[in-house]
Amino acid sequence: MWDKPDLLNACANTLYALAAAAVIYIGVHALIHSPMLPVRHIALQGELGHVTRAQAEGAARAGAVGTFFSVDLDAVRRAFEALPWVRKVEVRRLWPDRIQVAIEEHVPLARWGADTRAMRLVNTYGEVFAGELSDADRLPQFAGPLGSAQEVTRRYGAFRQALAPLKLEPRQVLLSPRYAWQLRLSNGLTLELGRDQLKEPVLERLSRFVAFYAQTLGRLKRRLDYVDLRYPNGFALRVPEIMHPVAEPKSTKAKRGKGGAA
């Protein structure tokens, strides 16, 4: 081996390369973990209406552990995403000592579910989330089978647009386990739309109702309670005054008691 200079040169070059790599590794490791490069600032971006300063500071302490180079950005992101009302978080480093956290909060669109005791909301993307809201009653209510929140949200937009000529709003949008639709409007009227059919989609039934409302139901002086739109050539009504019989006056009852049936 010693009489082969080419082989000796190759071995020497290999050792030099390994030594250089080791020096670079030690230098980079020392730089990454150097206390001289701490994270001094967490910069928050985004319109925050529900995330408090105390919550943000707690998430920063939990996630931003280490120096500027060693801090785990995924850990920071997870810490902020665990906060209520946070939908999405993006994190990046800003030289020399800053971590930027861009937060997107949920924008509530409706309450979700039939159980009003559990505060669950739906955002504008049709995503269900847990959040406390003092004036949640102002929001419409959605309900449907598991995994149907996005479809209910999409249909709500279409129903709302269809009802706009009547200046009515859908206050409840309910999707049954059989995928039948029911609406409760801002005037208290319940619309039974039924299931989507190939010949007559649900939105077509609602559009027909809107088109004929002024000439038919809009002229009635009675308060309406329920309209069934599942008929191909019309609809059925339920009027509260007709459903409940009026009580007879006491004087009439007394006369019948003395003289027998009239």
Stockholm file with secondary structure:
# STOCKHOLM 1.0

chainA/1-262         MWDKPDLLNACANTLYALAAAAVIYIGVHALIHSPMLPVRHIALQGELGHVTRAQAEGAARAGAVGTFFSVDLDAVRRAFEALPWVRKVEVRRLWPDRIQVAIEEHVPLARWGADTRAMRLVNTYGEVFAGELSDADRLPQFAGPLGSAQEVTRRYGAFRQALAPLKLEPRQVLLSPRYAWQLRLSNGLTLELGRDQLKEPVLERLSRFVAFYAQTLGRLKRRLDYVDLRYPNGFALRVPEIMHPVAEPKSTKAKRGKGGAA
#=GR chainA/1-262 SS CTTCHHHHHHHHHHHHHHHHHHHHHHHHHHHHTCTTSBCCEEEEESCCSSSCHHHHHHHHHHHCCSBTTTSCHHHHHHHHHTSTTEEEEEEEEETTTEEEEEEEECCEEEEESSCTTSCEEEETTSCEEECCCTTGGGSCEEECSTTCHHHHHHHHHHHHHHHGGGTCCEEEEEECTTCEEEEEETTSCEEEEEECCSSSCHHHHHHHHHHHHTTTGGGCCSCCCEEECCSTTCCEEECHHHHSCCCCCHHHHHHHHHHCCC
#=GC SS_cons         CTTCHHHHHHHHHHHHHHHHHHHHHHHHHHHHTCTTSBCCEEEEESCCSSSCHHHHHHHHHHHCCSBTTTSCHHHHHHHHHTSTTEEEEEEEEETTTEEEEEEEECCEEEEESSCTTSCEEEETTSCEEECCCTTGGGSCEEECSTTCHHHHHHHHHHHHHHHGGGTCCEEEEEECTTCEEEEEETTSCEEEEEECCSSSCHHHHHHHHHHHHTTTGGGCCSCCCEEECCSTTCCEEECHHHHSCCCCCHHHHHHHHHHCCC
//
